Amino acid sequence: MYKLLVLDMDGTLLNNKKKISQINKNALKAASNKGIKIAICTGRLIEGITNYLEELNMVSPNNYCITNSGALIQNTNQTKTIKCNSLSLDDLNYINDLCDDYNITYNIFSKNSILSPKESAFNSLDSAANNVPLKIIEHKNIKENTLMTKFTLINEDKSIKENLKNAFHSIKFNSSKLISNKNYNINLFDNTTYLPKKLLRSTRFLKLHLLP
């Protein structure tokens, strides 16, 4: 007898319209009636799944979710944290220098917000998808006690317009935020040998995403 059912959101629980189908709702209810615990596991912030948790009647002290690509485990009413694996200012400085070297930028998932040194099309869409504000802040102004649970490296150029529209098709897309990047390397994230081995091998950066 299974005791726990852990589900991803995008591409798993949600259909291509970002909705939970009635079939999936019925299946989850049947599992719950058999005493199987249901948990959501996602790359999003909890704010980005709260409406789905409410739809499934899963907001309570006794229901749990795994968010921020595994960095944060907490109950769904956010009164208890089981595990929080955060990143440090040293990690931030390393990522900032790396982004300067490769002419890219980054997002940071923080508490109730997304932080970034500059606005981009991707981080604007990511902010909307997670239902949290985007705060533009230079890395040198981020304080030591700032919660940082996930970095996303952003390699952005006008040429990725369709990719972003497809990734965030349920959100209104403002293409004016895309700029032409003369140093854009389309293969940067396709071929990870371009990136430093320190980044790829270090367990500190398992939560680091390469997008798009």
C-alpha positions as CSV (number, residue, x, y, z in Angstrom):
1,M,0.0,0.0,0.0
2,Y,1.4,3.4,-1.0
3,K,1.6,5.9,1.8
4,L,2.7,9.0,-0.1
5,L,2.0,10.4,-3.6
6,V,4.3,13.3,-4.6
7,L,3.3,15.2,-7.8
8,D,5.0,17.8,-9.9
9,M,2.8,20.6,-11.2
10,D,3.7,21.8,-14.7
11,G,3.5,18.9,-17.2
12,T,2.2,16.5,-14.6
13,L,-0.7,17.5,-12.4
14,L,-1.6,20.5,-14.7
15,N,-2.7,20.1,-18.3
16,N,-1.6,22.3,-21.1
17,K,-4.0,25.0,-20.0
18,K,-2.4,25.1,-16.5
19,K,-5.6,23.6,-15.1
20,I,-6.2,20.5,-12.9
21,S,-8.5,18.2,-14.8
22,Q,-11.5,16.7,-13.1
23,I,-10.0,13.2,-13.8
24,N,-6.9,14.2,-11.8
25,K,-9.1,15.7,-9.0
26,N,-11.1,12.5,-8.7
27,A,-7.9,10.4,-8.7
28,L,-6.4,12.5,-5.9
29,K,-9.6,12.3,-3.9
30,A,-9.7,8.5,-4.3
31,A,-6.0,8.3,-3.1
32,S,-6.7,10.5,-0.1
33,N,-9.8,8.4,0.8
34,K,-7.4,5.4,1.0
35,G,-5.2,7.2,3.5
36,I,-2.5,8.1,1.0
37,K,-0.8,11.5,1.7
38,I,-0.6,13.9,-1.2
39,A,2.2,16.4,-1.6
40,I,3.1,18.8,-4.4
41,C,6.8,19.1,-5.6
42,T,7.6,22.0,-7.8
43,G,10.2,24.5,-9.0
44,R,7.8,27.3,-8.1
45,L,7.5,29.4,-5.0
46,I,4.6,28.4,-2.8
47,E,2.8,31.5,-3.8
48,G,2.8,30.1,-7.3
49,I,0.8,27.1,-6.3
50,T,-1.4,28.4,-3.5
51,N,-4.5,28.7,-5.8
52,Y,-4.0,25.0,-6.8
53,L,-3.6,23.9,-3.2
54,E,-6.8,25.8,-2.3
55,E,-8.6,24.1,-5.2
56,L,-7.6,20.7,-3.9
57,N,-8.4,21.6,-0.3
58,M,-4.8,21.1,0.7
59,V,-4.0,24.2,2.6
60,S,-3.7,23.0,6.2
61,P,-1.0,22.4,8.9
62,N,-1.0,18.7,8.0
63,N,-0.4,19.0,4.3
64,Y,3.1,19.5,2.9
65,C,4.7,20.8,-0.3
66,I,8.2,20.8,-1.7
67,T,9.0,24.1,-3.5
68,N,11.8,26.1,-5.0
69,S,13.1,23.1,-6.9
70,G,13.5,21.1,-3.6
71,A,15.1,23.9,-1.5
72,L,12.1,24.4,0.8
73,I,9.8,21.8,2.4
74,Q,7.0,23.2,4.5
75,N,3.4,22.7,5.4
76,T,0.9,24.3,3.0
77,N,-0.4,26.9,5.4
78,Q,3.2,28.0,5.9
79,T,3.3,27.7,9.7
80,K,6.0,25.0,9.8
81,T,9.3,24.6,7.9
82,I,10.7,21.1,7.6
83,K,13.8,21.8,5.6
84,C,15.2,25.0,4.1
85,N,18.4,24.7,2.0
86,S,19.5,28.2,1.3
87,L,22.4,29.7,-0.6
88,S,24.9,32.2,0.7
89,L,26.3,35.6,-0.2
90,D,29.4,33.9,-1.4
91,D,27.2,31.9,-3.8
92,L,25.6,35.1,-4.9
93,N,28.9,36.8,-5.6
94,Y,30.1,33.7,-7.6
95,I,26.9,33.7,-9.7
96,N,27.1,37.5,-10.2
97,D,30.7,37.2,-11.5
98,L,29.8,34.3,-13.7
99,C,26.9,36.2,-15.2
100,D,29.2,39.1,-16.0
101,D,31.6,36.7,-17.7
102,Y,28.9,35.2,-19.9
103,N,26.8,38.4,-20.5
104,I,23.7,36.9,-18.9
105,T,21.6,37.7,-15.8
106,Y,19.9,35.8,-13.0
107,N,16.8,35.5,-10.8
108,I,16.9,34.7,-7.1
109,F,13.9,33.1,-5.4
110,S,13.6,34.8,-2.0
111,K,10.8,35.0,0.6
112,N,7.6,36.3,-1.1
113,S,9.6,37.8,-4.0
114,I,11.9,37.3,-6.9
115,L,15.2,39.4,-6.8
116,S,17.2,40.3,-9.9
117,P,19.9,42.9,-10.8
118,K,17.9,44.0,-13.8
119,E,14.5,43.5,-15.4
120,S,14.1,41.1,-18.2
121,A,11.2,39.4,-20.1
122,F,11.8,36.1,-18.3
123,N,11.9,37.4,-14.8
124,S,8.8,39.5,-15.4
125,L,7.0,36.4,-16.6
126,D,8.5,34.3,-13.7
127,S,7.2,36.9,-11.3
128,A,3.7,36.7,-12.7
129,A,3.7,32.9,-12.8
130,N,4.7,32.8,-9.1
131,N,2.3,35.6,-8.0
132,V,5.1,37.5,-6.3
133,P,6.7,40.9,-7.0
134,L,9.9,41.3,-8.9
135,K,12.4,43.4,-7.0
136,I,15.3,44.9,-8.9
137,I,18.3,45.1,-6.7
138,E,22.1,45.0,-7.2
139,H,23.9,42.0,-5.7
140,K,26.0,44.3,-3.5
141,N,22.9,45.6,-1.8
142,I,21.5,42.2,-0.8
143,K,21.9,41.7,2.9
144,E,23.5,38.6,4.5
145,N,20.2,37.5,6.1
146,T,18.3,37.6,2.8
147,L,16.8,34.2,2.1
148,M,18.0,32.8,-1.2
149,T,16.7,29.4,-2.2
150,K,17.1,29.2,-5.9
151,F,19.1,30.9,-8.7
152,T,17.9,30.9,-12.3
153,L,20.5,31.9,-15.0
154,I,18.8,33.8,-17.8
155,N,20.2,33.8,-21.3
156,E,17.9,36.2,-23.1
157,D,17.7,37.7,-26.6
158,K,15.0,38.8,-29.0
159,S,15.4,35.5,-30.8
160,I,13.9,33.5,-27.9
161,K,10.5,35.3,-28.0
162,E,8.6,32.2,-29.2
163,N,10.3,30.1,-26.5
164,L,9.2,32.4,-23.8
165,K,5.6,32.6,-25.1
166,N,5.4,28.8,-25.2
167,A,6.9,28.5,-21.7
168,F,4.4,31.1,-20.2
169,H,1.5,30.8,-22.7
170,S,-1.1,31.5,-20.0
171,I,0.5,34.8,-19.1
172,K,0.3,38.0,-21.2
173,F,3.7,38.5,-22.8
174,N,5.3,41.9,-23.3
175,S,7.9,41.4,-26.0
176,S,9.2,45.0,-25.6
177,K,11.2,43.8,-22.6
178,L,13.3,41.6,-24.9
179,I,16.5,43.3,-26.1
180,S,19.0,42.4,-28.7
181,N,22.1,40.9,-27.0
182,K,25.0,41.2,-29.4
183,N,27.0,38.7,-27.3
184,Y,24.1,36.2,-27.2
185,N,25.3,32.6,-27.3
186,I,22.4,30.3,-28.3
187,N,24.5,27.3,-27.4
188,L,25.5,28.4,-23.9
189,F,23.0,26.3,-22.1
190,D,22.6,23.6,-24.7
191,N,26.2,22.6,-24.3
192,T,27.1,22.7,-20.6
193,T,30.8,22.3,-21.4
194,Y,30.8,26.0,-22.0
195,L,30.1,26.5,-18.2
196,P,32.8,26.1,-15.5
197,K,33.1,22.7,-13.9
198,K,32.8,24.2,-10.5
199,L,29.3,25.3,-11.3
200,L,28.2,21.9,-12.7
201,R,29.9,19.7,-10.0
202,S,29.1,21.6,-6.9
203,T,26.2,20.4,-4.8
204,R,25.6,24.0,-3.7
205,F,24.1,24.7,-7.2
206,L,21.8,21.8,-7.6
207,K,19.0,24.2,-7.3
208,L,20.4,26.5,-10.0
209,H,18.3,26.5,-13.3
210,L,19.5,27.3,-16.8
211,L,16.9,29.0,-18.8
212,P,15.5,29.2,-21.4
